[in-house]
Amino acid sequence: MRNIFLSALLTCLVLSLFSPFAVAKDKKEYLQIVNLKNEATLAGKVLTPGKYTATLSDDGILTLSQKRVVVLKTQVDVQPLGFVNPNSFSMGRTGVIEEIRFKKEKAVFMNHSFAGSAAE
């Protein structure tokens, strides 16, 4: 009985010592589906109509993919959502996407023609 108790205690001690290293960093990552009906421009790249997946990482990098192929990655200014509709996007009159809105935050594109890089 004493051996079982000691081995259980030893196991708990070892797990408590190494558990902080085993837990991965909790990264927030937001996902949004953008369905373009017309041609649009984002970070200087012309996007054809279709369905895109926008992923916003916790370090402010927005990745736009179409059919699991990365179309572009760009640094964005992440702001609180405010009083706008979540899970939407805003496009200017010239067809430039100005912001993509996620559930709690929005990605705002400051320099549309110079921000980001197209994936090849």
C-alpha positions in Angstrom: 0.0 0.0 0.0 2.8 2.3 0.9 4.6 1.6 -2.5 1.4 2.5 -4.4 1.1 5.8 -2.5 4.8 6.7 -3.1 4.6 5.9 -6.8 1.4 7.9 -7.2 3.1 10.8 -5.3 6.2 10.6 -7.4 4.2 10.5 -10.6 2.2 13.6 -9.6 5.5 15.4 -8.7 7.1 14.6 -12.0 4.0 15.6 -14.0 3.7 18.9 -12.1 7.3 19.7 -12.8 7.2 19.0 -16.6 3.6 20.0 -17.4 4.4 23.7 -18.0 6.8 22.7 -20.7 4.3 20.2 -22.3 1.5 22.8 -22.7 1.8 24.7 -26.0 1.4 28.4 -26.0 -2.2 29.4 -26.4 -2.3 31.4 -29.6 -5.4 33.2 -30.6 -6.1 32.7 -34.2 -9.3 33.9 -35.9 -10.8 32.5 -39.0 -13.2 34.2 -41.4 -14.6 33.2 -44.8 -14.6 36.0 -47.3 -16.9 35.5 -50.3 -16.0 38.0 -53.1 -18.7 38.5 -55.8 -16.5 41.0 -57.7 -12.8 41.5 -58.3 -11.1 43.3 -55.3 -7.7 44.4 -54.2 -6.0 43.6 -51.0 -2.5 44.7 -50.0 -1.8 45.5 -53.7 -2.9 42.1 -55.0 -5.9 41.7 -57.2 -8.3 39.0 -56.0 -10.6 37.3 -58.4 -14.2 36.5 -57.4 -14.5 33.5 -55.2 -14.4 32.2 -51.6 -11.3 33.0 -49.5 -10.3 32.0 -46.0 -8.8 34.8 -43.9 -6.8 33.8 -40.8 -5.6 36.4 -38.3 -2.8 35.3 -36.0 -2.1 36.8 -32.6 1.0 38.7 -33.9 -1.1 40.7 -36.5 -0.4 38.6 -39.6 -3.3 38.1 -41.9 -3.1 35.1 -44.2 -5.6 34.9 -47.1 -6.0 31.4 -48.7 -8.1 30.1 -51.5 -8.6 26.3 -51.7 -5.9 25.8 -49.1 -3.4 27.7 -51.2 -1.9 30.9 -49.6 -2.7 33.9 -51.8 -1.1 36.5 -49.6 0.3 37.3 -46.1 0.4 40.8 -44.7 0.9 42.6 -41.5 -2.3 44.4 -40.4 -3.4 46.7 -37.6 -5.6 44.7 -35.3 -8.3 46.8 -33.6 -11.3 46.1 -31.4 -14.4 45.3 -33.4 -16.5 48.2 -32.1 -20.1 48.6 -33.3 -19.8 47.0 -36.7 -21.1 43.7 -38.0 -18.8 40.8 -37.1 -17.8 38.2 -39.7 -17.9 40.7 -42.6 -15.5 42.9 -44.6 -15.5 46.5 -45.8 -14.6 47.5 -49.4 -14.1 51.0 -50.7 -15.5 52.4 -53.9 -12.5 51.5 -55.9 -12.7 47.8 -54.9 -10.0 47.9 -52.2 -10.7 45.9 -49.2 -10.2 48.2 -46.2 -10.9 45.8 -43.3 -11.9 42.3 -42.5 -14.0 41.9 -39.4 -13.7 38.8 -37.3 -15.8 37.8 -34.2 -14.2 40.1 -31.7 -11.5 42.1 -33.6 -11.0 43.6 -37.0 -8.0 43.7 -39.3 -7.5 47.1 -40.8 -5.3 47.7 -43.8 -3.4 51.0 -43.6 -1.3 51.2 -46.7 -3.3 49.2 -49.2 -0.9 49.3 -52.1 2.3 48.8 -50.1 1.3 46.5 -47.2 2.0 42.8 -47.4 3.5 40.4 -49.9 1.8 38.1 -52.4 2.5 34.4 -51.9 4.1 32.6 -54.7 
